[in-house]
């Protein structure tokens, strides 16, 4: 996963900043989804957790 090292060395600083920006957005969304799933698992019904997992697996 990720960019090949040879390609990264050819990136401009602006390209690197853009990739890092989008990566941080993706990571925040993933963490929010994990937090929501954990919260539902701790407080919710098993069916609610299954529904949440199905929703998160959709593209």
PDB file of N, H, CA, C and O in Angstrom:
ATOM      1  N   UNK A   1       0.840  -1.174   0.000  1.00  0.00           N
ATOM      2  CA  UNK A   1       0.000   0.000   0.000  1.00  0.00           C
ATOM      3  C   UNK A   1       0.887   1.239   0.000  1.00  0.00           C
ATOM      4  O   UNK A   1       1.982   1.235   0.562  1.00  0.00           O
ATOM      5  N   UNK A   2       0.411   2.267  -0.621  1.00  0.00           N
ATOM      6  H   UNK A   2      -0.478   2.270  -1.078  1.00  0.00           H
ATOM      7  CA  UNK A   2       1.188   3.488  -0.657  1.00  0.00           C
ATOM      8  C   UNK A   2       1.825   3.704  -2.009  1.00  0.00           C
ATOM      9  O   UNK A   2       1.534   3.002  -2.977  1.00  0.00           O
ATOM     10  N   UNK A   3       2.685   4.673  -2.053  1.00  0.00           N
ATOM     11  H   UNK A   3       2.921   5.243  -1.266  1.00  0.00           H
ATOM     12  CA  UNK A   3       3.351   5.046  -3.290  1.00  0.00           C
ATOM     13  C   UNK A   3       4.724   4.390  -3.345  1.00  0.00           C
ATOM     14  O   UNK A   3       5.394   4.265  -2.320  1.00  0.00           O
ATOM     15  N   UNK A   4       5.148   3.971  -4.537  1.00  0.00           N
ATOM     16  H   UNK A   4       4.603   4.072  -5.370  1.00  0.00           H
ATOM     17  CA  UNK A   4       6.480   3.388  -4.657  1.00  0.00           C
ATOM     18  C   UNK A   4       7.552   4.447  -4.383  1.00  0.00           C
ATOM     19  O   UNK A   4       7.399   5.601  -4.781  1.00  0.00           O
ATOM     20  N   UNK A   5       8.626   4.060  -3.713  1.00  0.00           N
ATOM     21  H   UNK A   5       8.750   3.122  -3.390  1.00  0.00           H
ATOM     22  CA  UNK A   5       9.675   5.028  -3.368  1.00  0.00           C
ATOM     23  C   UNK A   5      10.227   5.789  -4.570  1.00  0.00           C
ATOM     24  O   UNK A   5      10.507   6.983  -4.468  1.00  0.00           O
ATOM     25  N   UNK A   6      10.386   5.121  -5.692  1.00  0.00           N
ATOM     26  H   UNK A   6      10.158   4.150  -5.775  1.00  0.00           H
ATOM     27  CA  UNK A   6      10.938   5.797  -6.869  1.00  0.00           C
ATOM     28  C   UNK A   6      10.019   6.928  -7.326  1.00  0.00           C
ATOM     29  O   UNK A   6      10.491   7.981  -7.754  1.00  0.00           O
ATOM     30  N   UNK A   7       8.718   6.712  -7.235  1.00  0.00           N
ATOM     31  H   UNK A   7       8.335   5.856  -6.887  1.00  0.00           H
ATOM     32  CA  UNK A   7       7.768   7.752  -7.640  1.00  0.00           C
ATOM     33  C   UNK A   7       7.760   8.906  -6.646  1.00  0.00           C
ATOM     34  O   UNK A   7       7.649  10.068  -7.037  1.00  0.00           O
ATOM     35  N   UNK A   8       7.878   8.585  -5.361  1.00  0.00           N
ATOM     36  H   UNK A   8       7.968   7.641  -5.043  1.00  0.00           H
ATOM     37  CA  UNK A   8       7.835   9.625  -4.325  1.00  0.00           C
ATOM     38  C   UNK A   8       8.990  10.601  -4.489  1.00  0.00           C
ATOM     39  O   UNK A   8       8.819  11.802  -4.281  1.00  0.00           O
ATOM     40  N   UNK A   9      10.148  10.106  -4.855  1.00  0.00           N
ATOM     41  H   UNK A   9      10.287   9.130  -5.025  1.00  0.00           H
ATOM     42  CA  UNK A   9      11.305  10.991  -5.015  1.00  0.00           C
ATOM     43  C   UNK A   9      11.094  11.994  -6.139  1.00  0.00           C
ATOM     44  O   UNK A   9      11.745  13.038  -6.171  1.00  0.00           O
ATOM     45  N   UNK A  10      10.192  11.686  -7.057  1.00  0.00           N
ATOM     46  H   UNK A  10       9.663  10.838  -7.031  1.00  0.00           H
ATOM     47  CA  UNK A  10       9.932  12.591  -8.177  1.00  0.00           C
ATOM     48  C   UNK A  10       8.806  13.585  -7.879  1.00  0.00           C
ATOM     49  O   UNK A  10       8.563  14.485  -8.684  1.00  0.00           O
ATOM     50  N   UNK A  11       8.121  13.447  -6.753  1.00  0.00           N
ATOM     51  H   UNK A  11       8.319  12.716  -6.100  1.00  0.00           H
ATOM     52  CA  UNK A  11       7.014  14.351  -6.415  1.00  0.00           C
ATOM     53  C   UNK A  11       7.538  15.738  -6.059  1.00  0.00           C
ATOM     54  O   UNK A  11       8.627  15.895  -5.506  1.00  0.00           O
ATOM     55  N   UNK A  12       6.733  16.725  -6.391  1.00  0.00           N
ATOM     56  H   UNK A  12       5.849  16.598  -6.840  1.00  0.00           H
ATOM     57  CA  UNK A  12       7.046  18.092  -5.978  1.00  0.00           C
ATOM     58  C   UNK A  12       6.564  18.273  -4.538  1.00  0.00           C
ATOM     59  O   UNK A  12       5.729  17.501  -4.068  1.00  0.00           O
ATOM     60  N   UNK A  13       7.076  19.278  -3.839  1.00  0.00           N
ATOM     61  H   UNK A  13       7.754  19.906  -4.221  1.00  0.00           H
ATOM     62  CA  UNK A  13       6.590  19.527  -2.478  1.00  0.00           C
ATOM     63  C   UNK A  13       5.075  19.752  -2.425  1.00  0.00           C
ATOM     64  O   UNK A  13       4.417  19.338  -1.470  1.00  0.00           O
ATOM     65  N   UNK A  14       4.538  20.395  -3.433  1.00  0.00           N
ATOM     66  H   UNK A  14       5.073  20.731  -4.208  1.00  0.00           H
ATOM     67  CA  UNK A  14       3.093  20.632  -3.470  1.00  0.00           C
ATOM     68  C   UNK A  14       2.328  19.313  -3.607  1.00  0.00           C
ATOM     69  O   UNK A  14       1.286  19.140  -2.976  1.00  0.00           O
ATOM     70  N   UNK A  15       2.828  18.389  -4.418  1.00  0.00           N
ATOM     71  H   UNK A  15       3.674  18.529  -4.931  1.00  0.00           H
ATOM     72  CA  UNK A  15       2.185  17.082  -4.553  1.00  0.00           C
ATOM     73  C   UNK A  15       2.233  16.322  -3.232  1.00  0.00           C
ATOM     74  O   UNK A  15       1.242  15.713  -2.828  1.00  0.00           O
ATOM     75  N   UNK A  16       3.363  16.355  -2.569  1.00  0.00           N
ATOM     76  H   UNK A  16       4.168  16.850  -2.897  1.00  0.00           H
ATOM     77  CA  UNK A  16       3.500  15.666  -1.282  1.00  0.00           C
ATOM     78  C   UNK A  16       2.522  16.247  -0.274  1.00  0.00           C
ATOM     79  O   UNK A  16       1.868  15.503   0.456  1.00  0.00           O
ATOM     80  N   UNK A  17       2.417  17.571  -0.227  1.00  0.00           N
ATOM     81  H   UNK A  17       2.948  18.176  -0.820  1.00  0.00           H
ATOM     82  CA  UNK A  17       1.478  18.212   0.699  1.00  0.00           C
ATOM     83  C   UNK A  17       0.047  17.795   0.388  1.00  0.00           C
ATOM     84  O   UNK A  17      -0.744  17.564   1.302  1.00  0.00           O
ATOM     85  N   UNK A  18      -0.288  17.697  -0.880  1.00  0.00           N
ATOM     86  H   UNK A  18       0.354  17.884  -1.623  1.00  0.00           H
ATOM     87  CA  UNK A  18      -1.631  17.265  -1.270  1.00  0.00           C
ATOM     88  C   UNK A  18      -1.918  15.840  -0.846  1.00  0.00           C
ATOM     89  O   UNK A  18      -2.986  15.551  -0.307  1.00  0.00           O
ATOM     90  N   UNK A  19      -0.967  14.945  -1.086  1.00  0.00           N
ATOM     91  H   UNK A  19      -0.099  15.180  -1.523  1.00  0.00           H
ATOM     92  CA  UNK A  19      -1.156  13.553  -0.678  1.00  0.00           C
ATOM     93  C   UNK A  19      -1.292  13.436   0.839  1.00  0.00           C
ATOM     94  O   UNK A  19      -2.123  12.670   1.328  1.00  0.00           O
ATOM     95  N   UNK A  20      -0.489  14.184   1.580  1.00  0.00           N
ATOM     96  H   UNK A  20       0.186  14.807   1.182  1.00  0.00           H
ATOM     97  CA  UNK A  20      -0.578  14.148   3.041  1.00  0.00           C
ATOM     98  C   UNK A  20      -1.908  14.706   3.530  1.00  0.00           C
ATOM     99  O   UNK A  20      -2.475  14.201   4.500  1.00  0.00           O
ATOM    100  N   UNK A  21      -2.404  15.738   2.869  1.00  0.00           N
ATOM    101  H   UNK A  21      -1.943  16.147   2.081  1.00  0.00           H
ATOM    102  CA  UNK A  21      -3.700  16.316   3.238  1.00  0.00           C
ATOM    103  C   UNK A  21      -4.820  15.289   3.058  1.00  0.00           C
ATOM    104  O   UNK A  21      -5.632  15.084   3.960  1.00  0.00           O
ATOM    105  N   UNK A  22      -4.857  14.649   1.891  1.00  0.00           N
ATOM    106  H   UNK A  22      -4.197  14.816   1.158  1.00  0.00           H
ATOM    107  CA  UNK A  22      -5.907  13.664   1.645  1.00  0.00           C
ATOM    108  C   UNK A  22      -5.760  12.445   2.547  1.00  0.00           C
ATOM    109  O   UNK A  22      -6.759  11.851   2.952  1.00  0.00           O
ATOM    110  N   UNK A  23      -4.538  12.071   2.863  1.00  0.00           N
ATOM    111  H   UNK A  23      -3.726  12.554   2.534  1.00  0.00           H
ATOM    112  CA  UNK A  23      -4.322  10.948   3.778  1.00  0.00           C
ATOM    113  C   UNK A  23      -4.840  11.279   5.173  1.00  0.00           C
ATOM    114  O   UNK A  23      -5.424  10.420   5.833  1.00  0.00           O
ATOM    115  N   UNK A  24      -4.634  12.508   5.627  1.00  0.00           N
ATOM    116  H   UNK A  24      -4.160  13.206   5.090  1.00  0.00           H
ATOM    117  CA  UNK A  24      -5.121  12.878   6.962  1.00  0.00           C
ATOM    118  C   UNK A  24      -6.642  12.890   7.006  1.00  0.00           C
ATOM    119  O   UNK A  24      -7.234  12.507   8.015  1.00  0.00           O
ATOM    120  N   UNK A  25      -7.279  13.321   5.930  1.00  0.00           N
ATOM    121  H   UNK A  25      -6.799  13.632   5.110  1.00  0.00           H
ATOM    122  CA  UNK A  25      -8.745  13.278   5.870  1.00  0.00           C
ATOM    123  C   UNK A  25      -9.231  11.838   5.935  1.00  0.00           C
ATOM    124  O   UNK A  25     -10.171  11.527   6.666  1.00  0.00           O
ATOM    125  N   UNK A  26      -8.586  10.956   5.163  1.00  0.00           N
ATOM    126  H   UNK A  26      -7.822  11.209   4.569  1.00  0.00           H
ATOM    127  CA  UNK A  26      -8.979   9.545   5.152  1.00  0.00           C
ATOM    128  C   UNK A  26      -8.809   8.919   6.531  1.00  0.00           C
ATOM    129  O   UNK A  26      -9.677   8.173   6.985  1.00  0.00           O
ATOM    130  N   UNK A  27      -7.710   9.214   7.194  1.00  0.00           N
ATOM    131  H   UNK A  27      -7.004   9.820   6.826  1.00  0.00           H
ATOM    132  CA  UNK A  27      -7.443   8.647   8.519  1.00  0.00           C
ATOM    133  C   UNK A  27      -8.473   9.129   9.528  1.00  0.00           C
ATOM    134  O   UNK A  27      -8.939   8.343  10.353  1.00  0.00           O
ATOM    135  N   UNK A  28      -8.840  10.413   9.477  1.00  0.00           N
ATOM    136  H   UNK A  28      -8.462  11.052   8.806  1.00  0.00           H
ATOM    137  CA  UNK A  28      -9.855  10.934  10.403  1.00  0.00           C
ATOM    138  C   UNK A  28     -11.196  10.254  10.189  1.00  0.00           C
ATOM    139  O   UNK A  28     -11.888   9.928  11.153  1.00  0.00           O
ATOM    140  N   UNK A  29     -11.571  10.035   8.922  1.00  0.00           N
ATOM    141  H   UNK A  29     -11.009  10.300   8.139  1.00  0.00           H
ATOM    142  CA  UNK A  29     -12.837   9.359   8.628  1.00  0.00           C
ATOM    143  C   UNK A  29     -12.807   7.916   9.121  1.00  0.00           C
ATOM    144  O   UNK A  29     -13.795   7.425   9.668  1.00  0.00           O
ATOM    145  N   UNK A  30     -11.679   7.236   8.931  1.00  0.00           N
ATOM    146  H   UNK A  30     -10.876   7.635   8.487  1.00  0.00           H
ATOM    147  CA  UNK A  30     -11.555   5.855   9.404  1.00  0.00           C
ATOM    148  C   UNK A  30     -11.656   5.791  10.921  1.00  0.00           C
ATOM    149  O   UNK A  30     -12.322   4.908  11.461  1.00  0.00           O
ATOM    150  N   UNK A  31     -11.004   6.715  11.610  1.00  0.00           N
ATOM    151  H   UNK A  31     -10.463   7.433  11.171  1.00  0.00           H
ATOM    152  CA  UNK A  31     -11.061   6.734  13.075  1.00  0.00           C
ATOM    153  C   UNK A  31     -12.466   7.038  13.566  1.00  0.00           C
ATOM    154  O   UNK A  31     -12.917   6.454  14.552  1.00  0.00           O
ATOM    155  N   UNK A  32     -13.162   7.942  12.894  1.00  0.00           N
ATOM    156  H   UNK A  32     -12.796   8.417  12.094  1.00  0.00           H
ATOM    157  CA  UNK A  32     -14.539   8.260  13.281  1.00  0.00           C
ATOM    158  C   UNK A  32     -15.440   7.049  13.100  1.00  0.00           C
ATOM    159  O   UNK A  32     -16.302   6.785  13.939  1.00  0.00           O
ATOM    160  N   UNK A  33     -15.250   6.315  12.018  1.00  0.00           N
ATOM    161  H   UNK A  33     -14.550   6.529  11.337  1.00  0.00           H
ATOM    162  CA  UNK A  33     -16.048   5.116  11.782  1.00  0.00           C
ATOM    163  C   UNK A  33     -15.752   4.054  12.839  1.00  0.00           C
ATOM    164  O   UNK A  33     -16.670   3.394  13.327  1.00  0.00           O
ATOM    165  N   UNK A  34     -14.487   3.885  13.194  1.00  0.00           N
ATOM    166  H   UNK A  34     -13.742   4.421  12.797  1.00  0.00           H
ATOM    167  CA  UNK A  34     -14.122   2.917  14.233  1.00  0.00           C
ATOM    168  C   UNK A  34     -14.705   3.311  15.580  1.00  0.00           C
ATOM    169  O   UNK A  34     -15.170   2.457  16.335  1.00  0.00           O
ATOM    170  N   UNK A  35     -14.680   4.599  15.879  1.00  0.00           N
ATOM    171  H   UNK A  35     -14.302   5.292  15.265  1.00  0.00           H
ATOM    172  CA  UNK A  35     -15.244   5.081  17.138  1.00  0.00           C
ATOM    173  C   UNK A  35     -16.752   4.849  17.185  1.00  0.00           C
ATOM    174  O   UNK A  35     -17.284   4.417  18.207  1.00  0.00           O
ATOM    175  N   UNK A  36     -17.434   5.132  16.089  1.00  0.00           N
ATOM    176  H   UNK A  36     -17.002   5.482  15.258  1.00  0.00           H
ATOM    177  CA  UNK A  36     -18.883   4.921  16.043  1.00  0.00           C
ATOM    178  C   UNK A  36     -19.225   3.448  16.200  1.00  0.00           C
ATOM    179  O   UNK A  36     -20.170   3.100  16.909  1.00  0.00           O
ATOM    180  N   UNK A  37     -18.470   2.588  15.549  1.00  0.00           N
ATOM    181  H   UNK A  37     -17.703   2.871  14.973  1.00  0.00           H
ATOM    182  CA  UNK A  37     -18.712   1.152  15.667  1.00  0.00           C
ATOM    183  C   UNK A  37     -18.456   0.677  17.090  1.00  0.00           C
ATOM    184  O   UNK A  37     -19.238  -0.104  17.633  1.00  0.00           O
ATOM    185  N   UNK A  38     -17.376   1.137  17.693  1.00  0.00           N
ATOM    186  H   UNK A  38     -16.741   1.771  17.252  1.00  0.00           H
ATOM    187  CA  UNK A  38     -17.077   0.758  19.079  1.00  0.00           C
ATOM    188  C   UNK A  38     -18.127   1.252  20.043  1.00  0.00           C
ATOM    189  O   UNK A  38     -18.504   0.536  20.970  1.00  0.00           O
ATOM    190  N   UNK A  39     -18.604   2.463  19.840  1.00  0.00           N
ATOM    191  H   UNK A  39     -18.298   3.045  19.087  1.00  0.00           H
ATOM    192  CA  UNK A  39     -19.646   3.018  20.704  1.00  0.00           C
ATOM    193  C   UNK A  39     -20.929   2.205  20.574  1.00  0.00           C
ATOM    194  O   UNK A  39     -21.563   1.870  21.575  1.00  0.00           O
ATOM    195  N   UNK A  40     -21.307   1.890  19.342  1.00  0.00           N
ATOM    196  H   UNK A  40     -20.792   2.162  18.529  1.00  0.00           H
ATOM    197  CA  UNK A  40     -22.513   1.082  19.138  1.00  0.00           C
ATOM    198  C   UNK A  40     -22.353  -0.311  19.725  1.00  0.00           C
ATOM    199  O   UNK A  40     -23.307  -0.870  20.268  1.00  0.00           O
ATOM    200  N   UNK A  41     -21.165  -0.871  19.621  1.00  0.00           N
ATOM    201  H   UNK A  41     -20.391  -0.417  19.181  1.00  0.00           H
ATOM    202  CA  UNK A  41     -20.938  -2.208  20.173  1.00  0.00           C
ATOM    203  C   UNK A  41     -21.040  -2.194  21.693  1.00  0.00           C
ATOM    204  O   UNK A  41     -21.533  -3.149  22.293  1.00  0.00           O
ATOM    205  N   UNK A  42     -20.580  -1.124  22.310  1.00  0.00           N
ATOM    206  H   UNK A  42     -20.179  -0.348  21.822  1.00  0.00           H
ATOM    207  CA  UNK A  42     -20.604  -1.046  23.769  1.00  0.00           C
ATOM    208  C   UNK A  42     -21.997  -0.742  24.302  1.00  0.00           C
ATOM    209  O   UNK A  42     -22.364  -1.215  25.377  1.00  0.00           O
ATOM    210  N   UNK A  43     -22.762   0.029  23.574  1.00  0.00           N
ATOM    211  H   UNK A  43     -22.463   0.412  22.700  1.00  0.00           H
ATOM    212  CA  UNK A  43     -24.048   0.497  24.079  1.00  0.00           C
ATOM    213  C   UNK A  43     -25.258  -0.055  23.343  1.00  0.00           C
ATOM    214  O   UNK A  43     -26.374  -0.013  23.863  1.00  0.00           O
ATOM    215  N   UNK A  44     -25.052  -0.564  22.157  1.00  0.00           N
ATOM    216  H   UNK A  44     -24.146  -0.598  21.735  1.00  0.00           H
ATOM    217  CA  UNK A  44     -26.188  -0.906  21.318  1.00  0.00           C
ATOM    218  C   UNK A  44     -26.532  -2.379  21.308  1.00  0.00           C
ATOM    219  O   UNK A  44     -25.925  -3.207  21.988  1.00  0.00           O
ATOM    220  N   UNK A  45     -27.527  -2.656  20.507  1.00  0.00           N
ATOM    221  H   UNK A  45     -28.020  -1.983  19.955  1.00  0.00           H
ATOM    222  CA  UNK A  45     -27.968  -4.032  20.298  1.00  0.00           C
ATOM    223  C   UNK A  45     -27.068  -4.677  19.245  1.00  0.00           C
ATOM    224  O   UNK A  45     -26.501  -3.977  18.406  1.00  0.00           O
ATOM    225  N   UNK A  46     -26.931  -5.995  19.279  1.00  0.00           N
ATOM    226  H   UNK A  46     -27.391  -6.564  19.961  1.00  0.00           H
ATOM    227  CA  UNK A  46     -26.096  -6.666  18.270  1.00  0.00           C
ATOM    228  C   UNK A  46     -26.542  -6.362  16.835  1.00  0.00           C
ATOM    229  O   UNK A  46     -25.708  -6.233  15.938  1.00  0.00           O
ATOM    230  N   UNK A  47     -27.847  -6.249  16.624  1.00  0.00           N
ATOM    231  H   UNK A  47     -28.524  -6.354  17.352  1.00  0.00           H
ATOM    232  CA  UNK A  47     -28.339  -5.954  15.275  1.00  0.00           C
ATOM    233  C   UNK A  47     -27.891  -4.565  14.810  1.00  0.00           C
ATOM    234  O   UNK A  47     -27.594  -4.370  13.632  1.00  0.00           O
ATOM    235  N   UNK A  48     -27.841  -3.606  15.731  1.00  0.00           N
ATOM    236  H   UNK A  48     -28.082  -3.765  16.689  1.00  0.00           H
ATOM    237  CA  UNK A  48     -27.381  -2.261  15.383  1.00  0.00           C
ATOM    238  C   UNK A  48     -25.918  -2.276  14.954  1.00  0.00           C
ATOM    239  O   UNK A  48     -25.528  -1.559  14.033  1.00  0.00           O
ATOM    240  N   UNK A  49     -25.120  -3.089  15.618  1.00  0.00           N
ATOM    241  H   UNK A  49     -25.437  -3.671  16.367  1.00  0.00           H
ATOM    242  CA  UNK A  49     -23.701  -3.198  15.262  1.00  0.00           C
ATOM    243  C   UNK A  49     -23.555  -3.810  13.874  1.00  0.00           C
ATOM    244  O   UNK A  49     -22.758  -3.334  13.066  1.00  0.00           O
ATOM    245  N   UNK A  50     -24.316  -4.859  13.595  1.00  0.00           N
ATOM    246  H   UNK A  50     -24.964  -5.246  14.251  1.00  0.00           H
ATOM    247  CA  UNK A  50     -24.257  -5.489  12.275  1.00  0.00           C
ATOM    248  C   UNK A  50     -24.667  -4.505  11.183  1.00  0.00           C
ATOM    249  O   UNK A  50     -24.054  -4.459  10.116  1.00  0.00           O
ATOM    250  N   UNK A  51     -25.703  -3.721  11.454  1.00  0.00           N
ATOM    251  H   UNK A  51     -26.201  -3.758  12.321  1.00  0.00           H
ATOM    252  CA  UNK A  51     -26.153  -2.722  10.487  1.00  0.00           C
ATOM    253  C   UNK A  51     -25.075  -1.673  10.251  1.00  0.00           C
ATOM    254  O   UNK A  51     -24.828  -1.272   9.113  1.00  0.00           O
ATOM    255  N   UNK A  52     -24.441  -1.233  11.317  1.00  0.00           N
ATOM    256  H   UNK A  52     -24.641  -1.559  12.241  1.00  0.00           H
ATOM    257  CA  UNK A  52     -23.373  -0.229  11.196  1.00  0.00           C
ATOM    258  C   UNK A  52     -22.212  -0.775  10.376  1.00  0.00           C
ATOM    259  O   UNK A  52     -21.671  -0.069   9.525  1.00  0.00           O
ATOM    260  N   UNK A  53     -21.831  -2.000  10.615  1.00  0.00           N
ATOM    261  H   UNK A  53     -22.270  -2.574  11.306  1.00  0.00           H
ATOM    262  CA  UNK A  53     -20.723  -2.610   9.872  1.00  0.00           C
ATOM    263  C   UNK A  53     -21.071  -2.723   8.396  1.00  0.00           C
ATOM    264  O   UNK A  53     -20.232  -2.440   7.541  1.00  0.00           O
ATOM    265  N   UNK A  54     -22.304  -3.135   8.082  1.00  0.00           N
ATOM    266  H   UNK A  54     -22.986  -3.365   8.776  1.00  0.00           H
ATOM    267  CA  UNK A  54     -22.722  -3.228   6.681  1.00  0.00           C
ATOM    268  C   UNK A  54     -22.674  -1.861   6.011  1.00  0.00           C
ATOM    269  O   UNK A  54     -22.237  -1.744   4.866  1.00  0.00           O
ATOM    270  N   UNK A  55     -23.121  -0.828   6.721  1.00  0.00           N
ATOM    271  H   UNK A  55     -23.476  -0.924   7.651  1.00  0.00           H
ATOM    272  CA  UNK A  55     -23.097   0.524   6.164  1.00  0.00           C
ATOM    273  C   UNK A  55     -21.671   0.986   5.885  1.00  0.00           C
ATOM    274  O   UNK A  55     -21.420   1.645   4.875  1.00  0.00           O
ATOM    275  N   UNK A  56     -20.745   0.650   6.762  1.00  0.00           N
ATOM    276  H   UNK A  56     -20.949   0.115   7.582  1.00  0.00           H
ATOM    277  CA  UNK A  56     -19.357   1.078   6.594  1.00  0.00           C
ATOM    278  C   UNK A  56     -18.642   0.310   5.485  1.00  0.00           C
ATOM    279  O   UNK A  56     -17.664   0.802   4.922  1.00  0.00           O
ATOM    280  N   UNK A  57     -19.123  -0.890   5.170  1.00  0.00           N
ATOM    281  H   UNK A  57     -19.918  -1.289   5.628  1.00  0.00           H
ATOM    282  CA  UNK A  57     -18.476  -1.687   4.134  1.00  0.00           C
ATOM    283  C   UNK A  57     -18.917  -1.298   2.732  1.00  0.00           C
ATOM    284  O   UNK A  57     -18.313  -1.731   1.751  1.00  0.00           O
ATOM    285  N   UNK A  58     -19.964  -0.485   2.625  1.00  0.00           N
ATOM    286  H   UNK A  58     -20.455  -0.133   3.422  1.00  0.00           H
ATOM    287  CA  UNK A  58     -20.423  -0.044   1.314  1.00  0.00           C
ATOM    288  C   UNK A  58     -19.413   0.923   0.723  1.00  0.00           C
ATOM    289  O   UNK A  58     -18.774   1.692   1.441  1.00  0.00           O
ATOM    290  N   UNK A  59     -19.279   0.874  -0.585  1.00  0.00           N
ATOM    291  H   UNK A  59     -19.798   0.249  -1.168  1.00  0.00           H
ATOM    292  CA  UNK A  59     -18.348   1.792  -1.271  1.00  0.00           C
ATOM    293  C   UNK A  59     -19.014   3.088  -1.601  1.00  0.00           C
ATOM    294  O   UNK A  59     -18.386   3.976  -2.177  1.00  0.00           O
TER     295      UNK A  59
END
